[in-house]
Amino acid sequence: MSTVPAHLASLIQNWNRVHKQSVRLMAGAPSDQFEWKTCDSAMTLGALMNHIYQAEAGLVNAAITGQFSGEGAPPATATDELIEAFEKSHAELLDRVAALTPEQLAEQIEPFGEKVGKMTRADILHITLEHEVHHRGQLYVYLRMLGVAVPPLYGGV
């Protein structure tokens, strides 16, 4: 992305910060533990990490198109593969979001149906960050339970 439009500068700066923190944490995940989970009803480590990356694309696409498809890229099976896909997807999504006008951001859409209701495109983009932060918190717990040394949340970003 070359130039960030002024009306999106704060959102994109924060989104990039959240993304870098997530990738830094993901980098410590052992690929040989992708099938591990905290309990029977939980996602596996691999499913959780894939969910973080795939949900970003799904939610941003919903904000842009007004439709949530629930379909995503095929899941990665190793940490390095997942990070590479997440980085590429994030860069592509940044370019698409940077093209949104203030009027488009303020437009009310209903990508999740009547049950969730209408919200602005900007609201969905903010929900995308909240969603990633929530699941990144889960990933911290998973990795700590596996004995992985995790990076500090705010240091060195």
Secondary structure, 3 states (H helix, E strand, C coil): CCCCCHHHHHHHHHHHHHHHHHHHHHCCCCHHHCCCCCCCCCCCHHHHHHHHHHHHHHHHHHHHHCCCCCCCCCCCCCHHHHHHHHHHHHHHHHHHHHCCCHHHHHCEECCCCCCCCCEEHHHHHHHHHHHHHHHHHHHHHHHHHCCCCCCCCCCCC
